[in-house]
Amino acid sequence: MKKSKKLSTLASTAICGNDISSSVLYVSALAIAFAGQYAWITLLIVSLVLFLFRKIYGEVVGALPLNGGAYNALLNTTSKSVASFAATLTLLSYMATAVISANEAIHYLHHLIPAIPIIISSIILLIFFTLLTIGGVSESAKVAIGIFLFHLTSFAILSAFITFYLFNNGISIFIENWHLPVTGGSISNAIFLGFAASMLGVSGFESSANFVEEQQRGVFPKTLKNMWIIVSIINPLAALFALSLFAMPLLQSEAYQNTLLIEMASHVGGNWLAIIIAIDAFLVLSGAVLTSFVGVSGLLERMALDRILPQFFLKKNKKGSSYRITIVFLLLTISVLLITKGNVKLLAGVYTISFLSVMALFGIGNILLKVKRHRLPRPEKASWFAIITAITAVIIALIGNLIMQPKVGVPSNLSVFLEYFIPAIILIIIMLNRTILLKFLLKLIHSVFDPFRRFVLNTDKKIISIIDDINSQEFVYFTKNDDVETLNKVMLYIKNNEHTKKIKIVTATKHGFEVPAQFKNDIDVVDREYPEIKIELIELNEDFTPELIHKLSKDWDIPINFMFIGSPGNSFPYKIEELGGVRLII
């Protein structure tokens, strides 16, 4: 299999930046609809919240630089069930982003070419990015870079024209808008609702953490910084420009809400500039679709490696792409598009609640990392004040979106979210408890089909074989000299989170170090305490190194992500990413 090339800063920023920077097409109008003349202030508050999340993401991913985002953070600090909850929300967020972005991109193209069919063209666009993702992340990055640079250039040109226009015509419209009665009755209420709506403008910030393993060393924090700079400039600036060009009633009308940047371009530069912005909107929204495909591939591959999803998804092509994940995600997005009949605004609730919940869970993951994995080295640390403030801000935004009154005939955000979340989480629960369900099925078959004993016996053997196959997976725990209390914690974690009947406890004893007798006694105590799991103590005359981990993984045919260690301290000579995916459980 061909090893994929790691992504540079520009490539990584472009992949997730297309998603977050495409928000300029809608978030300014959305903020103005709720906050009126204070929209640019709410967007600056969002920038401040995002600044706090830079440190949060930097600490968590710096300590655990593996794909999966919030799922990975919670997997290494809590349990598989809690981590799977975060993964389900992330998956729904990507699904909604892909469908909405593809549909809105085609709507902008339809603005230029009225003859094209919306739904069919949206499906073709989804298929195109499926094929691009299957072709490999490096190839996808080239397209993302082109879109990203065109988008920034287009906005810069539009900004120059608007600045020139305002220089010649003044800012009297902005002053008039500023003195209008406050939208929503009070300034505080307007800013609250405007902030809640504006938080949707940072969707995509979480994507970089979901494909961090595809990035070159040191690139991840730079992507966070670049995305923060971009969204801190273009979104407040777009709101200020809009408030300086058009009267408030016009800005809050349906037509201007949907195509605000095109209306601004037409107003200051004429039809040719409006066409450029329409093309840019089509391209950057298409780039957001690509972000979803790349992000979801990294997330679902990690879940499959951890046996939450079927191993079927781990099959790769010559480019190193998990093509089965991409194809299944394509089928999911097309089905959602057809079910909604192109009215993708129905997915607003899924998109809103999922995205904001994932942001909050990442902050919670940072707290758990500080409390439960405080010895784990990390390149930077978020302060407790920053974490609590950021989580509180996201919860406020989530509450604001939940209490917003939907338009007549449109269901509430929460009801639409639950329609998609409940089936998804049920599927994950089934996968997490599949051995229990298989055993229940076994009992049911016995009780119903005992008269057909031969049939029952054959089925019995097959199901037991499946259970044994699942439980036959061996696990490894590396330790130097843990006491019985620590070893008991290890066994409790494995018993509660993994399906296995055997664990190898490995200690490296090179340089004449002899394993203490007490340690061997502790192993015997724990072995008797957990008779359902066979414990094998292995003493190796080796140094504990990444090479040793890879060698043992190959010799014993045990994947590295089924090998565990306790949290290393600052004196540990290796970075956690050098160990190839070894999990932390203590």
MARVO-654520 format. One record per residue (C-alpha): x, y, z. Coordinates in steps of 0.1 Angstrom, whole numbers, padded with zeros to 4 digits, always signed. Each point is the difference from the previous one (the first is absolute). Last residue first. Example, Ala and Ser with C-alpha at 12.3 -4.5 7.8 and 13.67 -1.06 7.14 Angstrom:
<nodes>
+0137-0011+0071-0014-0034+0007
</nodes>
This chain:
<nodes>
-0042+0050+0337-0016-0011-0032+0022+0016-0027-0001-0017-0035+0029-0008-0022-0005+0017-0034+0035-0003-0016+0022+0007+0030+0015+0030-0017-0033+0019+0005+0003-0002+0038+0034+0018-0002+0030-0020+0012+0026+0003+0027-0024-0001+0030+0014+0025+0026-0030+0023-0003-0023-0029+0012-0016-0028-0019-0037-0008+0004-0004-0037+0006+0004-0023-0030-0023-0020-0022+0002-0021-0032-0031-0007-0020+0007+0031-0021+0033-0017-0010-0018-0028-0018+0009-0035+0014+0015-0025-0024+0024-0013+0027+0032+0005-0020-0013+0031-0019-0013+0018+0031+0030-0011+0019+0024+0015-0026-0020+0032-0002+0000+0005+0037+0037-0009+0002+0008+0026-0027-0020+0027+0020+0024-0007+0029-0002-0018+0034+0036-0014+0003+0002-0038-0003+0007-0031+0021-0037-0008-0001-0021-0013+0029-0034-0012-0010-0028-0004+0026-0031-0018-0015-0034+0009+0014-0030-0021-0011-0033+0020+0003-0031-0017+0014+0018-0009+0032+0003+0037+0009+0009+0002+0037+0023-0031-0002+0020+0018-0027+0001+0031+0021+0015-0018+0029+0025-0019-0022+0011+0033-0016+0005+0015+0034+0022-0030+0010+0021+0006-0031+0004+0037+0010+0009-0010+0035+0028-0023-0013+0017+0030-0016+0008-0002-0037+0038+0001-0004+0018+0028-0017+0032-0012-0015+0003+0026-0027-0032-0012-0018-0032-0008+0019-0029+0011-0023-0034-0009+0016-0029-0014-0019-0035-0009+0013-0016-0021-0027-0038+0000+0001-0024-0028-0008-0038-0005-0001-0009+0030-0020-0029+0024-0008+0011+0035+0011-0015+0029+0020-0012-0013+0034+0024-0029+0005+0029+0019-0015-0006+0029+0022-0004-0022+0031+0031-0019-0008+0021+0031-0003-0014+0014+0032+0009-0033+0018+0035+0003-0013+0002+0035+0015-0012-0013+0034+0024-0030-0001+0031+0021-0004+0015+0009-0034+0037-0008-0007+0010+0009-0036-0032-0005-0019-0011-0007-0035-0036-0014-0004-0007-0022-0030-0034-0012-0013-0010-0032-0017-0029-0003-0024-0017-0033+0005-0030+0016+0015-0014+0011-0034+0008-0033-0016-0015-0018+0031-0032+0020-0004-0002-0008-0037+0008-0037+0006-0027-0001+0027-0024+0014-0026+0009-0027-0025-0001-0028+0024-0034+0010+0014-0014+0003-0035+0010-0036-0007-0014-0012+0033-0033+0018-0005-0006-0014-0034+0007-0035+0012-0023+0005+0030-0030+0011-0019-0024-0005+0029+0024+0024+0020-0008+0028-0025-0016+0027+0022+0018-0003+0032+0034-0008-0015-0003+0027-0026-0007+0026+0027+0029-0011+0020+0024+0004-0029-0015+0034-0009+0007+0011+0036+0036-0012-0005+0003+0019-0032-0014+0031+0016+0026-0002+0028+0027-0005-0025-0012+0029-0021+0000+0025+0029+0021+0027-0016-0013-0007-0035-0036+0002+0012+0007+0032+0019+0014+0015-0032-0031-0009-0020-0022+0014+0027+0020+0032+0000-0006+0005-0037-0037-0008+0001-0005+0025+0029+0022+0028-0015-0019+0004-0033-0035+0006+0012+0014+0015+0032+0016+0029-0019-0033+0007-0019-0018+0003+0033+0027+0021+0017+0002+0026-0029-0037+0006+0001-0022-0010-0030-0005+0025-0029-0036+0008-0010+0002+0035+0014+0036+0010+0005+0018-0014+0030+0000+0019+0034+0035+0001+0015+0000-0019+0033+0023-0028-0011+0024+0023-0019+0004+0022+0031+0005-0030+0023+0028-0012-0023+0016+0034-0001+0000+0002+0038+0015-0035+0002+0027+0011-0024+0008+0031+0021+0001-0021+0032+0024-0025-0016+0023+0028-0011-0001+0018+0034+0007-0033+0019+0029-0009-0023+0015+0035+0000-0002+0004+0038+0016-0034+0005+0029+0011-0021+0008-0018-0033+0033-0018-0001+0026-0003-0028+0024-0026-0014-0014-0029+0021+0016-0027+0022-0024-0024+0017+0004+0002+0038-0034+0018+0004-0019-0029-0016-0030-0003+0022-0006+0036+0011+0015+0020-0029-0012-0024-0026-0035+0000+0016-0001+0038-0003+0012-0001-0036-0027-0026-0009-0026+0023+0015+0012+0027-0024-0003-0025-0029-0035-0009+0012-0010+0036-0002+0012+0003-0036-0017-0033-0009-0032+0013+0015+0002+0032-0021+0004-0020-0032-0027-0025+0007-0026+0025+0012+0004+0023-0030+0004-0025-0028-0028-0023+0011-0023+0030+0006+0008+0016-0033-0007-0033-0019-0036+0012-0009+0018+0028-0019+0009-0028-0024-0032+0003-0019+0014-0020-0029-0026-0027+0003+0009-0005+0037+0000-0038-0006+0019+0004-0032+0028+0021+0016+0001-0023+0030+0004-0031-0023+0027+0018-0020+0019+0008+0032-0002-0036+0013+0011-0015-0034+0030+0023-0001+0009-0009+0036-0001-0037-0010+0023+0007-0029+0025+0020+0020+0002-0027+0027+0005-0027-0026+0027+0021-0016+0023+0000+0030+0028+0018-0020+0036-0013-0001+0004+0009-0037+0002-0037-0008-0035-0006+0015-0008-0005+0036-0023-0025+0019-0006+0012+0035-0038+0005-0004-0007-0038+0001+0015-0001+0035-0035+0009+0012-0004+0032+0021+0008+0002+0037+0029-0024-0005+0026+0026+0010+0015+0000-0035-0035+0005-0013-0004+0031+0022+0033+0013-0013-0010-0005-0036-0033+0017+0007+0016+0032+0013+0027+0003-0027-0025-0006-0028-0025+0024+0016+0025+0028-0002+0010-0005-0036-0036-0003-0012-0012+0029+0020+0029+0023-0011-0008-0009-0036-0036+0012+0004+0014+0032+0015+0021+0004-0032-0032-0002-0020-0013+0029+0021+0033+0018-0010-0005-0007-0037-0037+0010-0003+0005+0031+0021+0031+0010-0021-0021-0004-0032-0027+0022+0015+0026+0026+0012+0015+0001-0035-0035+0004-0015-0008+0029+0024+0033+0017-0011-0010-0002-0037-0036+0013+0008+0011+0033+0016+0028+0009+0023-0015+0017+0031-0037-0011+0000+0006-0033-0019+0027-0011+0024-0022+0009+0030-0030-0019-0014+0023-0030-0007+0013+0001+0035-0035+0000+0015-0014-0029-0021-0025-0018+0024-0006+0027+0026-0003+0026-0027-0029-0017-0017-0018-0008+0033+0001+0036+0013+0020+0008+0031+0026+0020-0020-0027+0020-0018-0017+0010+0032+0034+0010+0015+0010+0024-0028+0028-0011-0023+0037+0009-0006+0015+0008+0034-0018-0028+0019+0012-0025-0027+0036+0012+0002+0000-0003+0038-0015-0035-0002+0026-0010-0026+0028+0013+0022-0012-0019+0030+0000-0032-0021+0032+0005-0020+0025+0010+0028-0005-0023+0030-0010-0029-0023+0034+0002-0018+0021+0006+0030-0016-0029+0019+0004-0024-0030+0037+0009-0003+0007-0005+0037-0018-0034+0001+0018-0011-0031+0033+0010+0015-0007-0021+0031-0004-0031-0023+0031+0005-0022+0026-0008+0026+0008-0035-0014-0015-0004-0035-0037-0007-0003-0018-0033-0008+0000-0010+0037-0019+0032+0008-0030-0010-0021-0028+0004+0025+0018+0028+0020-0001+0022-0032-0038-0003-0002-0008+0017+0033+0003+0035-0014-0023-0010-0028-0030+0017+0014+0011+0034+0013-0028+0020-0016-0027-0020+0019+0010+0020+0031-0016+0030-0017-0035-0012+0007+0005-0003+0037+0020+0033+0000-0029+0017-0018-0025-0014+0025+0020+0012+0030+0010+0033-0017-0037+0008-0007-0011-0010+0035+0027+0022+0015-0009+0030-0022-0037-0002+0008-0032-0005-0019+0010-0027-0025+0015+0023-0026+0010+0033+0015-0017+0031-0012+0021+0017-0028+0029+0023+0010+0027-0023-0014-0019-0005-0033+0001+0037-0006+0037+0002+0008+0007-0029-0023-0020+0016-0028+0020+0033+0005+0032-0018-0006+0015+0021-0028-0006-0001-0037+0036+0003-0015+0019-0018+0028-0030-0024+0003+0003-0011-0036+0038-0003+0002-0003-0022+0031-0028-0021-0017+0022-0005-0031+0030-0010+0021-0021-0024+0021-0013-0017-0031+0035-0005-0013+0012-0014+0034-0031-0023+0001+0008-0013-0035+0037-0006+0010-0009-0018+0031-0024-0023-0019+0024-0006-0029+0027-0010+0025-0023-0025+0018-0013-0015-0032+0035-0006-0014+0012-0014+0033-0030-0024+0003+0006-0014-0035+0036-0007+0009-0010-0014+0034-0023-0026-0015+0030-0014-0020+0020-0003+0032-0030-0015+0019-0002-0029-0024-0020-0009-0032-0028-0013+0022-0005+0036+0011-0002+0013-0036-0025-0028-0009-0022+0010+0029+0004+0036-0008-0014-0006-0035-0028-0022+0013-0012+0028+0023+0001+0025-0029-0020-0024-0022-0026-0004+0028-0003+0038+0003-0004+0002-0038-0029-0025+0001-0017+0019+0029+0003+0035-0015-0007-0005-0037+0021+0023-0022-0019+0025-0023+0005+0031+0022+0037+0002-0007+0015+0029+0021-0025-0002+0029-0001-0038-0005+0037+0001+0008-0009+0017+0033-0027-0026+0006+0025-0028-0009+0023+0012+0028-0030+0002+0024-0008-0037-0007+0036-0012+0004+0005+0021+0032-0032-0012+0016+0006-0037-0008+0037+0000+0010-0006+0021+0032-0029-0021+0011+0020-0032-0003+0031+0015+0016-0021+0011+0030-0017-0034+0002+0034-0017+0001+0013+0024+0027-0031-0007+0021+0004-0037-0004+0037+0002+0009-0008+0020+0032-0024-0028+0011+0026-0026-0010+0025+0016+0024-0024-0004+0028-0006-0037-0009+0037-0007-0006+0009+0011+0035+0016+0031+0016+0033+0018-0004+0016-0016-0031-0033-0006-0018-0011+0035+0010+0028+0018-0019-0002-0024-0029-0037+0005-0005+0004+0038+0004+0024+0000-0030+0002-0035-0016+0035-0002-0015+0030-0002+0023+0023+0026+0015-0009-0007+0037+0019+0026+0021+0002+0026-0027-0035-0009-0011-0013+0008+0035+0022+0030+0007-0004+0017-0034-0037-0006-0001-0004+0018+0033+0025+0027-0008-0017+0008-0033-0034-0003+0017+0007+0032+0019+0006+0019-0032-0032-0014-0014-0019+0015+0029+0016+0034-0008-0009-0003-0037-0036-0008+0010+0000+0033+0020+0012+0018-0031-0029-0015-0019-0024+0012+0027+0014+0035-0004-0004-0001-0038-0036-0009+0005-0007+0030+0022-0020+0019-0027-0025-0027-0002+0006-0028+0026-0024-0027-0013-0002+0005-0038+0034+0018+0000+0016-0032+0015-0016-0021-0028+0011+0024-0027+0036-0001+0014-0001-0038+0003-0011-0007-0035+0027+0004-0026+0027+0008+0026-0005-0036+0012+0020-0012-0030+0031+0008+0020-0007-0027+0026-0005-0028-0026+0027+0011-0025+0024+0004+0029-0002-0037+0009+0015-0012-0032+0019+0032-0007+0017+0001+0034+0012-0036-0005+0014+0008-0035+0016+0033+0010+0016-0016+0032+0013-0030-0020-0017-0034-0002+0018-0033+0004+0005-0021-0032-0020-0032-0001+0019-0033+0003-0008-0023-0030-0013-0034+0009
</nodes>
